[in-house]
Amino acid sequence: MVAAAFSRFASKGLTNVTLVESETVGVVGVGEATIPPFLAFNKFLGINEADMLAAVGGTFKLGIQFVNWGKLDDSYFHPFGNYGYEFDGVAFHQIWHKFRKHGDPRPLYLFNVETMAAQYGKFAITNPNARGDLPPVNYAYHLDAIKYGQYLRKFSEARGVKRVEGLVENSSLNSETGFVESITLIDGQKIEGDFFVDCSGFRGLLIEQALETGYEDWTHWLPCDRAWAVQSDQPEDPLPYTRATAHSAGWQWRVPLQHRLGNGHVFCSSYMSDDEALKILLDNLDGEPTIEPRLLKFVTGHRKKFWNKNVVSIGLSSGFMEPLESTSIHLIHTAITKMMLMFSLGGVQPEQETIYNRLALKEFRKIRDFLVLHYNATTRDDSEFWNYCRTMGVPDSLTEKIELFRLNGQFFREEDELFTVTSWAAVMLGQGIRPGSYSPLVDALEDEKLVKEVQEMEKSIKYVVHHMPKHADFLQRYCPVGTPA
């Protein structure tokens, strides 16, 4: 992804871009679910959506279904689009709370087009000429991460990126500035550079091994530290959503591609053995495994600096938060965007490093709080793991959000925070956090007009979903595997 983005400079001859990687180094390749901002990254590159999805076996994603999180045998859906729409600045879930208190039995999800489409296994891209009174469909992708990397390799090399096959043996630092000057490969080849991007995963070959940046550990808030990953057959038409099912000491992901399923079990080794975690995963697969399961070990947290001197860490080399809300690829995308906007051909300045680190840390913390909410907002007491999560201390920034929502359902999206009012409301309401009241601004709205607007909203959503094709049929027409767009 970094090479593809920087190919914009290489293709214009502004700078030389060299990518060093080795076929002998395994790719984690389990980040297969994305969120809507990822669409902007591919548009930035100029990638044809249908062509890319056909090449990577991609499907569409309307949101995430969460099973067994608030309590056992319960589920809810976190959609990508909004619940309804605002009325004079008042969030729709506030209006729904008033209706609910007055006996209206309609569930909140009825007023979200993505949730309703997901329930019926339907999907369609919103026609740019669609009627203005119909809700747009917000979506992201499920994709084969390894195939996506291969797709971007061709894309990058065609645009001037030089790829070098080899293993990095060591690096050389400038004695005065401490900047990385070059890397040496195991075959003796020396590659010099002015600016380095470390995509070497958990090892952090430059950001940690060379520059000794340090790591901030967040496992006291997000205690899962291991994951089994396995691929399996696709036994049915692919669903247009990801599923996250909570187990006794972690959770299982299910990512539907056109040609297979991606599966994994994220768990905490303090409360569950590797063998037990693997058994739970294999016992809960929807299709037969097609590869040997792989065990991944990680420490949730981040580098103390994401940008250190002339090195920027991207992806797992910068930090890790479990893929509960599909933020892994998103953090790569936004890191690349920030880096490119700050990049200059006149050398690295301290201000670039300072501002980048401040923005990156803020983004990590906002996502961290949202993930912690899933674990902490539960009534589960069936295992020691859930007892810990339910009673653990959480960041003050999260406590403030929960307490304000408990008071009157209010939530404030700060600055360019990733997750929206709908996202927070979906998880809080889905996991049992109920407001004591609703905003008094709702009572200031005209009741008769409000009732009519809500009725029309419900009709519009039903109309859109009714006229959608099945997700599998849309895929077959738009981006079937192996067929050029």
N, C-alpha and C positions, 0 to 999 in steps of 0.2 A: 504493500500500500504506500509506503514512504517513497519507494523508487518510482512508482507510477505517478505520484504527485509531483516529485522533483523532476520528472521527465519534461515538465513544462519549461524548466530552465534549460535542460539539456537539448531539447529539440530546437531551441532558439540560439544555441551556441553561447549562452550566457555563462555557463559553468560546466565543468566535467562532473558527471555523476557516476560513481562506481559502486556496484553492489557486490559484496563479498558474502557468499554462502556456500554451504557444502551439502551435497546429496546424502552424505553419511550421517548428518545430524538430523535426528527425528524432529518432525513438526508436531506440536501439540494438537492442532487441527480440530479441537472440539468446540471452538466458538462458532457455532453454526446458526445462531439466531441473532437477528439484528433488530433495531428500532428505527422509527421513521426518519430521523436525521441522516441515517446512512444513505438514503436516496440522494441527498444533496452531494455527498462525496462522489458518487458515481456520475452525477450530472456534471460536477466540477471537472471530472476527467474526460467527459464527453463520451461515456460508455453507453451503448445502446442497451436498454433494459432487457428486452426480450432475448437478444443475442447472448447477453451475459447469463441470464437465468437458464437458458437452454444448455449452455456450456457447463454449468455447475449443478445441474439437477435441482434448480431452485424452485421454491414454492412461495406463496404469499402468506403473510402473517398479520392478523388483525389485533392480536393481543396475547395475553397469557392467562391460562386457566390455572388457578391455585386450588389444590385439593389437600384437605387435612391440615390446613395451617391454623385457622382460628380454633378449630376443634376437629376431632375425628369425624369422618363421614360427612364433612361439610365442604362446599366449594364456592368459589366466586370467580369472576372474570375481570381482569385489568385490561380495559380497552385502550386503543391508541387514540381514539377520538373523544370528543367531549360528551358529557351527559347534557343533552339538550343544548341550550344556548343561554347566554346571559340576558336578563331583563333589566334594563336600566342599571347595569353594573352589578346586579345581584346574580350570583352563581346559581345554576339550575338546581343543584342538589339542595340548596336552601329552600327553594320553592317546593321541591318534592317533600321535604320534611314537614312543611305546613300542611300540604295535602294529606300526608300520611297521618298526622295528628288529628285530622278531621275525618278520618275513616276511609280515605282512598286506598284501595287494596293493591294498586298497580305497583310492581317492583321497579326500582330505579333503572335496572338494566333495559327495561322496555323502551327507554328514551335514549338509547345509544345504538347507532346503526351497526357499529363494528361487532358489538356483543350479539345482536340479533342475527347478523349474517353468520357469525361463528357458530351459533347454536344450530343453524340449519345447513352448515357446511357449504356456504355460498361465498362467492367473491366476484367483484367486478371493479375495474378502474373507473373512476368518475369521468364521465364524458365532459370535456371542457365546455361543451355547449349545453350542458344539462340545465334544467330549470333552476332558477336562483332560490326557490323555496325548498329545494331538496337538499338533504345533508350530504356533504362530501364523504368519501370513504378514505380513511387514513390507514396506511399499511406500511409494512416493512417486508423483509425477506427471511426465509430459511435458505441456507446455502451450504454446499460442501466446501468447507474452509480451505482444504488442500487444493481442490479444483479451482477455487477462486484465486488462490495464490498463483497457480499455473497460468490462469487466464491473464492475470496482471503481469506475469513475467513476459509473456509475448507482447503485451501492450507496451511495457516499459522499454524492452529492447528495441522494438520498432521505432521508438521515439528517442533513441540516442543514449539510453542507459547502458553502460558497459557492465556485464556480469562476469565476475571472476569466481571460479570454482576453487574452493580450498578452505582449510581449517586455519583459524587464527591461533598462532602460537604465543605471541606476546605483542606488547605495544611499547612505544617510545614516547617519553614526555620531555617537553622543553624544560631545561634546567632553571630557566628564569621565570617563565610564566606558568609552568605546570600544565600547559595545554598538551593534548595528544598531538604528536607530530606525524606519527606513522604507525602502521601495524605490520607485523611480519607473519607470513603464513608458514605452515609447517614444512613446505617445500623450499623455504628460503626466500620466496618472493616478498619484496618490500613495497608497500603501498602508502604513499604520503597523501596528506590531505590537510585542508584548512579547517574543515568542519566535519564532525563525525556524528552519525546517528546510531545509537546502540539498540539493535533489535535482537540481541542474543538471548532473550528469555530470562529465566530466573537467575542464570549465572551472572548476568551483568558484566560482561567481559571488560568493558571500558568504564561504565558508570561506577562499578563497585570494585572490580579487581584492580583496575588501573588507578582510579581516582579516589577510592575508599570513601564513597559518599555517605554511607550509613543508611539504616532502614528503620522506619517507624512501624512498630508491630501493633496491629489492631485486633489480635485474636481474642482479647478479653471481651470485645463486643461482637465479633463474628468468629465463633470458635471452630467452625469447620476447617479442617486443614488437609483433607485428602479427597480424592475422587477416583472412582472407577469409571472408565469410559469404554463403550462398546457399540458397534454398529449392528443393526439387525435388518431382516427382511421387512419390506413394506407390505403388510397383509391386507391393506384396504386403500381406498382412495385417500390421498393425503389431506389431513385436516388443515384449515387455514389459521391455525394458532399453535403456540407452544403450550406444553403442559408441565407444571411443576408440582410434584406430589410429595408431600412431607412424610417421612418415615420416622422411626423412633429416635434417630440421632443424626438427622440430616434430611436430604430431599433428593428426588430423582427427576432428571429432565427427560423430556421426550420431544424431539425435534423432527417433524415429518418432511422429508425430501421426496422428490418424485420417484427416485429409484431405491430408497432405503429409509430407515429411521436412524437418527442419532440419539443415543441414550447414555445416561451417566448417573452415578449416585455420589453426590457430595455428602461427606460425613465427617464427624469429629472423632479422631482416633482416641481421645480420652474417654469416650463413652461407647465405642464400638470397635471391634477388631476388623482387620482388613478382610478376613475370610467371611465374617458375618455380613459385612457391607456388600461383598461381591455376591453372596447368595441372595440377598434381598433384591439386588439389581436383576440378576438372572431369573429369579422367580417372578419378576414383575414386567418382563418384556412382552410386547405384543407380537413380536416376530422372532424367528430363529436367529441367533447370533451368526454373523458372517465373518467376524474376525476374533482374534483372541483379545479379551479385555485387557486394558492397560491401566496401571495405577499411577496417578499423579499426586505429588506431594507439594504443598504450597504453604506460605505464611501470608495471611491477609495483612495488607498494609501498603506502604509506599516508600520510595527512596526519600531521604531527607532533602534532596534536591533532584528535581526531574531534569533540569538543565544545569550542568556543572562545567564551568569553563567553556570549552568548545565542543562539549558532548551533550547531546540530548537523548534521553532514554525514552523509548517508545514501546508500548505493549507490556509484556511481562517483565521486561528489564526495568520498567518504571514503577511497578507495583502490581498488586493483584487484589481484586474483589470478585468473589464468586459470581458466576453468570446467572444469578437468580432473576435479574431483570434485564438480561441480555445487554449488559453495558460494556462487555469486554472489547468488542469491535468498535463500539461507539467511542470509547476512550482513546483508541488508536486514531480514529478519524478526527476527533476534536484536537488531539495533540498535534497531529500533522497540520491541521488548519492554523492553529496558533503559531506553530513553528514557522510555517511558510509566510505568514503575515509579518512576522518579526525578522525573518531572514534578510540579511543584507550581504552585498558583495564586498563591503568595505571592512570586513573583520567583525569579530564578536565584541560587543560592548557590555559593560556590567548591567546597564539598564535593561537590556534584552533578557538576561538571565533572571534578574530580580522580578520583572513583571511576569514573565512566563511562569516562574515557580509559584508566584502568588496566585495566578489564575488557575494553574493546574491543581494546586492544593485545595483551593476553594471548590473546584469541581469534584475532586475525590471525596471531600468531606460531605458535600450535599448528597452524593450517591450513597456514601456510607450510611448516612442517617436513614435514608429510604430503605436500604437493605436491613438495617438493624430493626426497623419497625416491624418487618415481617416476622422476625423471631420473637420479639418482645411482646407484641400484641397478640397474645394467645391465651386460651384457657386450658391448654393441654397440660395434664399432670401425670401422664401415663409412662413417663420415663425420666430419668435423672437429667438427661440432656434438656428436655423441655422445661423441667423445673428450674434449671439454671437460667435458661433464656428468658423465662417469664419473670424471674425475680432479679435479674442482673441490673446493675446501674447502666444507664444509657447516656449518651452525650447530652449536655444541657440544651443544645440547639434542637434536639429531637423532642426532649421533654416539653419545651415551649410550644412546639407545634401540636403535640398531642393534647396538652391541657387547654389550649385555645380552641381546638376542635371539639373537645368535650364540652366546653362552655356553650358555644352557640354555632358549631359547625363551620366556623370561619377558618380560612387558610390563606396565607399570603405567600405568593410566589416571589422570591427575592431575586432581583437582578435577572440574570439569564439562567436561572436554575433549570435543570433539565426536566424534572418531573412537574407536571401541571397540577392544577387544582383537582381535576378529574382523577389523576393517578393517585394522589394522596387520599382523596375521598373513597376511591375504589378499595384500597387496601384497608383503610381504617374501618369503613363500614363493613367490608367483607370479612374482617377479623374481629368484629364485635365492639368496636369503639363507637358508641352512640352519643351524639350531642344531647345536652340537657334541654336545649331549645334551638330555635332557628333565629336568624338575624331579624331584628325588628323592621329592617328595610323591606322585608317581604310584605308585612302588613300595610306598608305605605303604598303598595302597588294596587291597581284597580282589579278587584277580584273577578268581575265578570269577564274582563279582557284577558286576564290570566288563564281562566278556565278554558276559554276558547283557543288561546295560543297553544296551550298544552295538548288539547285535543287534536289540533292541526299538526302539531309536532309528531304525535304518535302515529297519525295517519301517514305522514310523509315518510317516516322510517319504515313502516310496513310496506308502503308502495315501493320504495327503493329495494328492500330485501326481496320482495315478491318477484321483482323483475330481474334479479340477479341470476346468472347461471350457477350451477354447481361449481365449486372450486376446481375439481378435477377436470371438468369440461372446459373451463376457462384456460387452464394450463395447457390442455391438449391443443387448443386453438392458438394460444398466444406464444408459448415457449416450450414445446415438447422437447425432451432430452434428445440430443443428437441431431436435431433438425435446425438448420440455419434459419434465423428470423426472416 
